[in-house]
Amino acid sequence: MTALPAEPLDPPRVLRWRPGRPVDVPLHLSALRRGGSDPAFASAGGVVWRATRTPEGPATLRIVAVPGDGEVEAAAWGPGAEWALDGVPGLLGACDDDAAEFVPRPEHRVLVEAWRRHRDWRVPRSRAVFECISASALEQVVSTREAFASWRWLVRRFGEPAPGPVDLFVPPAPEQWRRIPSWAWLEAGVELRRRRVTLAAAPCAGRLEQTLDLAPAVADRALRTIPGLGVWTSAEVRSKAHGHADAFSFGDLHVAREVSYALTGEVLDDYGCAEVIECYRGHRYRVQRLVMLSGVRRPRAAPRMAFPTHTPSRTVPGARARRGRP
């Protein structure tokens, strides 16, 4: 029996954009990746592939900096290709992230050096609000490793193959998340508390996308009307989907400690860290990300906390200590 030829691939829509500054595409977009095996994200050789669900349908986006001419080239496949291309400048931090007033204090030497090395980094704006909520909700309470494993399992099982020439998956649509049976959530290691956030957000996904046009404080309040979506999750969503440079991850088990240690040499809680970074209000997420990019980490003299036993653990029973809160 002769195999039928594969359907010809539709040509992509293409955009060439000049950002006016050097752009390290993988570095800029690394915060959007949910682990090294994220089924909706791939990066190699300076090229980033991202599968996403747009208001116009699924899309696959390929972005690469063109050496020598100061341009970024983006190609997109699928019904949402045009929407995805329209968002490329914002995705690379060109629209709303103004870093002109950000000046690290001399005494914060780690931050001064990180800013010197990454002065062209900007906060990405994916515009995928519900998509970010569904991913961030999985990271509440449990370890990053466990959350990424759950995301990978759910997206591969209930998402759809991404359009274009790459083996990625588009995350499920809101109505698809609502149809996931309870046994499948448990198979993915997700207990009722975390799945409720996505299930509560799904019916109002359209209204949540409208928060992109709101001022940061107003968007924060609107997001937090979703049951189970608190300070930490709101910051995660706004730093990735909205491009808010001040959306610091208060409520995280590690972030305040890492940032305070990098800036002062002391390990402080949320309240202590908030005092230290108050001078950077308007840019506190920028501070957080620059510290993460610096590679400076606080010393860990004690054993890691035991993995929580109140949640299902399908794949990684020895995973790292819990990371965040709602």
C-alpha positions in Angstrom: 0.0 0.0 0.0 1.4 3.4 -1.0 1.5 6.0 1.7 -0.3 9.2 0.9 2.0 12.3 0.6 1.9 14.6 3.6 -0.2 17.7 3.3 1.9 20.6 2.2 2.7 23.1 4.9 1.2 26.5 4.5 3.9 29.2 4.2 4.4 31.2 7.4 3.6 34.9 7.8 6.8 36.7 8.4 7.8 39.9 10.3 11.2 41.6 10.3 11.5 44.2 13.2 14.3 46.5 14.2 14.2 46.9 18.0 16.9 49.6 18.2 18.9 47.6 20.8 20.7 44.2 20.9 18.1 41.5 21.7 19.1 38.1 23.1 15.9 36.3 22.2 16.3 33.2 24.3 17.3 35.2 27.3 14.4 37.6 26.9 11.9 34.9 26.6 13.3 32.3 29.1 10.9 33.4 31.9 8.0 32.2 29.7 9.4 28.6 29.6 7.9 26.1 32.0 10.9 23.8 32.4 13.4 22.3 30.0 10.7 19.9 28.6 7.9 22.5 28.2 5.8 21.1 25.3 4.8 24.6 24.2 8.3 26.1 24.1 11.7 25.2 22.5 15.0 27.0 22.2 18.2 26.1 20.4 20.9 27.9 18.6 19.5 31.3 19.4 16.1 30.4 17.9 12.9 30.4 20.1 9.8 28.4 19.2 6.6 29.2 21.1 3.1 27.6 20.7 0.3 29.6 22.1 -3.5 30.0 21.8 -4.5 33.5 20.6 -8.0 35.1 20.3 -7.9 34.0 16.7 -6.8 30.4 17.2 -3.6 28.4 17.7 -0.3 29.8 16.6 3.3 28.8 16.5 5.9 31.5 16.6 9.5 31.3 15.6 11.8 34.2 16.7 15.5 34.7 16.0 17.8 37.7 16.0 19.4 38.3 12.6 23.2 38.7 13.2 24.8 41.8 11.8 21.7 43.9 10.8 20.1 44.6 14.2 16.8 43.0 13.2 14.6 40.3 14.7 12.9 37.9 12.3 9.7 36.3 13.3 7.6 33.7 11.5 4.2 32.4 12.5 1.9 29.5 11.5 -1.7 28.8 12.2 -5.0 30.8 12.5 -3.5 33.1 15.1 -0.3 33.9 13.1 -1.2 37.5 12.5 -2.0 38.1 16.1 1.2 36.5 17.3 3.3 38.6 14.9 1.6 41.8 16.1 2.7 41.0 19.6 6.4 40.3 18.8 7.7 43.8 19.8 5.8 43.6 23.1 7.0 40.0 23.6 10.5 41.4 23.5 9.7 44.3 25.8 9.5 47.1 23.3 6.0 48.5 24.0 5.4 49.2 27.7 8.7 48.5 29.5 10.5 51.8 30.0 13.8 51.2 31.8 15.1 54.7 31.4 14.5 55.6 35.0 16.0 52.4 36.5 19.3 53.1 38.2 20.8 50.4 40.6 22.2 51.9 43.8 26.0 51.6 44.1 25.8 49.6 47.3 23.8 46.9 45.5 26.8 45.6 43.6 25.2 42.4 42.3 22.4 44.4 40.8 24.8 47.0 39.3 26.8 44.2 37.6 23.7 42.4 36.4 22.3 45.6 34.9 25.7 46.3 33.2 25.6 42.8 31.6 21.9 42.8 30.8 21.1 46.4 30.2 19.1 45.5 27.0 16.8 43.0 28.8 13.2 44.0 29.0 10.1 42.5 30.6 8.2 40.3 28.1 4.5 40.8 27.5 2.9 37.6 26.1 -0.7 38.9 26.3 -1.8 35.3 27.0 -3.5 35.9 30.4 -5.6 32.8 30.8 -2.8 30.6 29.5 -0.5 32.1 32.1 -3.1 31.6 34.9 -3.5 27.9 34.1 0.3 27.4 34.2 1.0 29.5 37.3 -1.9 27.9 39.2 0.0 24.6 38.9 3.0 26.1 40.7 1.1 27.0 43.8 2.2 25.1 47.0 4.3 22.5 45.2 7.8 22.5 43.9 8.7 24.0 40.5 9.8 20.5 39.3 6.5 19.0 40.2 4.5 21.8 38.6 6.4 21.6 35.4 5.9 17.9 35.2 2.1 18.4 35.7 2.1 21.2 33.0 3.9 18.9 30.6 1.5 16.0 31.1 -1.6 18.0 30.9 -0.6 20.0 27.8 0.5 16.9 25.9 -2.6 15.0 26.9 -5.3 17.7 26.4 -3.6 20.3 24.2 -3.3 20.0 20.4 -0.4 19.7 18.1 0.9 23.1 17.2 0.7 24.4 13.6 3.9 24.6 11.7 7.1 22.5 11.3 7.9 21.9 14.9 6.9 19.3 17.4 5.1 21.4 20.0 1.7 21.5 21.6 -0.7 24.4 22.0 -2.0 24.6 25.6 -5.7 23.7 26.0 -8.4 26.3 25.5 -10.5 27.4 28.5 -13.3 25.0 27.6 -10.9 22.2 27.2 -9.5 22.7 30.7 -13.0 22.5 32.1 -13.6 19.2 30.4 -10.5 17.5 32.0 -11.9 14.7 34.2 -10.9 14.7 37.9 -9.0 11.4 37.5 -6.8 13.1 34.9 -6.0 16.0 37.2 -4.9 13.5 39.9 -2.9 11.5 37.3 -1.1 14.7 36.6 -0.4 15.3 40.3 -2.8 18.2 40.7 -5.1 18.3 43.7 -8.5 20.1 43.9 -7.1 23.3 45.4 -4.9 24.1 42.4 -7.2 22.9 39.7 -10.0 25.1 41.1 -8.1 28.3 40.1 -8.0 27.3 36.4 -11.6 26.0 36.5 -12.8 29.3 38.1 -10.8 31.4 35.6 -12.0 29.5 32.5 -15.6 30.8 32.2 -14.3 34.4 32.3 -11.2 34.0 30.2 -12.3 36.6 27.8 -12.8 39.2 30.5 -9.4 38.3 32.0 -7.7 39.1 28.7 -9.2 42.6 29.0 -7.0 43.2 32.0 -4.1 43.8 29.6 -5.5 47.3 29.0 -5.7 48.2 32.7 -3.2 50.0 35.0 -1.1 47.5 37.0 -2.9 48.1 40.3 -6.3 47.8 38.7 -5.3 44.6 36.8 -4.0 43.1 40.0 -7.3 43.7 41.8 -9.2 42.3 38.8 -7.1 39.1 38.6 -7.4 38.5 42.4 -11.2 38.3 42.1 -10.7 34.8 40.9 -11.0 32.4 43.8 -7.6 31.0 44.8 -5.7 33.5 42.7 -3.7 35.6 45.2 -0.8 37.9 45.5 1.8 35.5 44.2 -0.2 34.1 41.2 -1.2 37.6 40.2 2.4 38.7 40.1 3.4 35.7 38.1 0.6 36.4 35.5 1.3 40.2 35.3 5.1 39.8 35.0 4.7 37.4 32.1 1.4 38.2 30.3 1.1 41.9 31.1 4.7 42.9 31.1 4.5 44.7 34.4 8.0 45.6 35.6 6.9 46.0 39.2 5.2 42.6 39.7 7.5 41.2 42.3 6.8 37.6 43.5 5.9 38.3 47.1 4.6 35.1 48.7 7.2 32.9 47.1 9.2 30.7 49.4 12.6 31.6 47.8 12.5 34.8 45.8 12.6 37.4 48.7 15.4 35.5 50.3 17.4 35.3 47.2 16.9 38.9 46.3 17.6 40.2 49.8 20.8 38.1 50.1 22.1 39.3 46.7 21.5 43.0 47.6 22.4 43.0 51.3 24.1 39.8 52.2 21.3 39.0 54.6 18.5 36.5 54.1 15.2 38.4 54.7 11.5 37.5 54.5 9.0 39.3 52.3 8.6 42.2 54.7 12.4 42.7 55.0 12.9 42.4 51.3 10.1 44.8 50.5 11.9 47.5 52.6 15.2 46.9 50.7 13.6 47.1 47.2 11.2 49.9 48.0 13.6 52.3 46.4 13.0 50.4 43.1 9.2 50.7 43.1 8.0 50.5 39.6 10.9 48.2 38.7 10.8 45.5 41.5 10.2 42.6 39.1 13.1 43.9 37.0 15.3 43.7 40.1 14.0 40.2 40.8 14.8 39.0 37.3 18.2 40.7 37.1 19.2 39.0 40.4 18.1 35.6 39.0 20.1 36.3 35.8 23.2 37.2 37.9 23.4 33.6 39.2 24.1 34.8 42.8 22.3 32.5 45.3 22.2 32.4 49.0 24.1 29.7 50.8 22.1 26.7 51.8 23.4 25.1 55.0 20.3 23.2 56.0 18.7 20.2 54.3 15.9 20.9 51.9 12.4 20.9 53.3 10.5 17.6 52.9 8.2 17.5 49.8 4.6 18.2 50.9 2.5 15.1 51.5 -0.9 16.8 51.2 -0.8 16.8 47.4 -0.7 14.0 44.8 2.8 13.2 43.6 2.6 11.1 40.4 6.1 11.6 38.9 8.6 13.1 41.3 8.1 12.0 44.9 11.5 13.4 45.8 11.0 16.8 44.3 12.3 20.0 45.7 10.7 22.0 48.5 7.5 23.8 47.8 7.9 27.1 45.9 5.0 29.4 46.0 1.6 30.4 47.4 -1.6 31.6 45.8 
